[in-house]
């Protein structure tokens, strides 16, 4: 009897060159499909807007929302101005990014119900942090300590740099040659753009000094970001070289020490 060689996911067949995909967990695929359906196809009917339009309105309009809260509440304190500067700047940078190197995933047209769910479930809850920072909802509070503001500014700066540069690199390379990106910011971590986005919103939650924004982020990160990253890795694993690339990189945080690859014996 001839034994059939065994292969790991992400390996290429030695004769045909066929790459064995690294499947995402079933729960991740299910959540990703559910999220796509709810945000794009919910309740059916006409598709009057693009998902990118909703995202751009929320992110790009955040500075107006925060400034409006400051005017309405008469809050011109340090925390409010700091929040406006950070989150407002991020929104403007997002619009610049969309104009210069748009993410085609957001250009899909969505139903009325899908757009409303996308805003109510993800985009809208992001504004809980500025509501807590600017309004008197939590009662009188002292201004945040200098170390907390400094930490938030540092995390935000790093996150913005990661998100913008990672997306710019991905757009530039994939427009020239589809496939794995294994250089630059992607040389030691597989999802630097997600890491940057998470650092940005962690800075806003830190300024809020309340568990509410952290709960929102935990739901978004575990229910949306994580499934998307895992399903993305399933697609990427079809490219030759995936196994070696995965072994030397971290999932979300950079891997500084490269693991040694063990040969798989047939």
N, C-alpha and C positions, 0 to 999 in steps of 0.2 A: 504494500500500500504506500502511495506517495503522500507524504505529509504536506499540507498546505501551509506556507509560511504565515506566521502571525505578524501583524503590523499594528503599531500604535496609531491613534488618531493624529492627523497632521503629517504622517509619513507619506512618501510617494512610492507607488508600486515599482519595484526594480526593473520591470520589463515594460509595462504600459505607460508608466509615468503618472498614472492616476493618483490623485491626492485624496487620502481618506479624511473627510471632514471631522472636526472636533465638535461633537454636538453640544448645543447649549442645554441646560437642564430643562425638563418639561415645564416646570413652573415658570421659568423665565420666558419661554416661548409663549406660554398661555397669557402671562401678564402683558407681554409686548403686543400680542394680537388684540387683547382686550383694550389696551390703551389706544391702539391705532383705530380700532372700531369706534370707540367712544368719542375720540377727538376729531375724527374725520367723517364718519358715516352715520352717527347716531340719529335715529328717527327718520332717516331717508329724506327725500325731497331735493329741492334745488341746492346748488352749491354756489352761494353768492360771493364767497370770499376765499382768499388764500390763507392758509394757516400762518404763513410768514407775515401777512398783514396784521393779524391779531397779535402775534408776538411782538412785532415792531411797535404797534400802538401802545402796548403795555410797557415794554421796556423803554422805548423812546419817550413815552409820556410820563414816566415816573417822576421826573424832576418837577413837572407841572402839578402832579398829584401831591408831592411832598410840600412844595411851595404853597399850594392851596391850603393844606392842613396848617402850615405855619401862620398863614394870614388869618384863617378862620379861628385859630386858637390863640393868636397873639403870642406865639412861642418863637422867640428869636434867640434862644439859648445856644450854648456851645454844642450840645448833643444834636439839636435839630439842624444847625448849620453843617455840622460834620456829616450827618446822615445825608443831607441834601447834596453836599459836594461829592460824596462817594457814590451813592446809588444813582444820582443824576448823571455823573460823568460816565458811569458804566453804561447807562442807557444810550447816551450819545455815541459812545464807542461802539455799541452794538449796531447802531444805524450806519456808522462808517463801515463796519465790517460787512454788513449786508450789502451796502452799495459797492464795495470793492471786491469782496469774495463771498458771495452768498452761499448758504448751505441749501442745496437743492432739495433736501428732505422736507424743508418747510414750504416749498412752493406748490404743494398739492392744494387743490380746491376742496373745501369742506362744507358740510351741510350747516344749516342754522343751528341744529341741535349740537352738532360736533363742535362748532365754535363756542357756543355757550358753555358746554361742558369743559372744554379746554381752559376757558377763562375761569370758570367757577372752581374747578378742581386743582389747577396748578397756577395759572398766571395771577389770578386774583388773590389767593392766599399769600403770595409773596409780599403783598402790601400790608400784611399784618404787622411786620416789623416797624415800618414808619408810623403806623397808627399808634403803636405803643410808645414810640420814641417821642412823637410830637404832641399827641393829644393828652388830656388829663385823665385818660381812661384808668390808669393805674394810681391815680391820686398824685399828690405832690411828691416829687422825688428829687434828690440832689443831682447835680450834674455828674456824669461819669468821671471816674478817676483818670488822671493823665495817662497812667500806664495802660488802661483799657482802650482809650482812644488811640494811643500809639500802636497797640497791638492790632486793633481793627484796621488802621491805615496800612500797616505793614502787610497783613494778610491780604487785604484788598489789592494792594499794589502788585504783589506776587501773583495773585489769582488773575488779575486783568492781563498782566504780561503773558502768563501761561496760555490763557484762553485765546487771546488775539494772535500770538505768534504760532501756536499749534494749529489753529484753523487756517492761518495764512499759509503755513508750510504744507498742510494737507491739500489745500486747494491748488497751490502752485504745482506740486508734484503729480497729483492725480490728473490734472488737466493735460499733463505731458505724457504720463505713462501709468495706466492703472496697475494696481498690485499692492504689495506690502510696502509700507513706509518704515524703514528701519534706521533712518539717520536723524540727525538733529535732535529735536525734543523727543522723538520717538525711539531714540537709540537705547534708552534704559527704562522707559515706561510706555505702556501700550495705549493709555487713554489720558494724555496730558491735558487735552481740552476739557474733559469732564472734571479733572482735578482742579483746573483753574476756575471753572464755574462754581464748584463746591466751595472753594476758598472765598470767592466773592460773596456768596450768600451767607457763609459762616461769619464774615465780618459784619454783615447787617444784623444777624441774630445776636452777635456779641454786643453791639451797641444797644439793642433793645433791652437787654438785661432781664429777660423773661423766658420761661420755658416754651411759650407758645410758638414763636418762630422756629425754635429747634424742632418742635413736633412736626411742623409743616415740612421742614427740610428732611426729617427722617422719613416721612411718608413719600416725598418726591424722590429722594435718593434711592430708597429701597423698592418703591413701586414703579418707578419710571427709569431712573438712570441705570440702576444695576441690571434690570432685564435687557435694556437696550445695549449695554456694553457686552453682555454675555451673548446675545444673539448676533451682534456685530462680530464677535470673535469666531462664532461658528462660520460666518461667511468668509472671514479672513483666513481661516484654517484650510480653505481649499487651495490657497496659493502655495506653491513650492517654497520651502524655507521656513514655513510657519513654526515647525517644531523647534528649530534652532533659535528662532527669534523669540518665541515664548519662553524658552529656557533661560535666556539672558536678560529678560525684562521683567519688571514688576507690572501687576495688573493696574493699579492706580497710583502707587508710589514708586519712585525710581529704585531699581535694584542696582546697588553699587558694586556688589560682588557677583561675578558671572558664574553660574553653576556649570559644572562639567557635564557634558552630555555622555550618557551611557549608550553604547551600541546595543541594538536589539538583535539578538541572535535568532535566526530562523529555526 
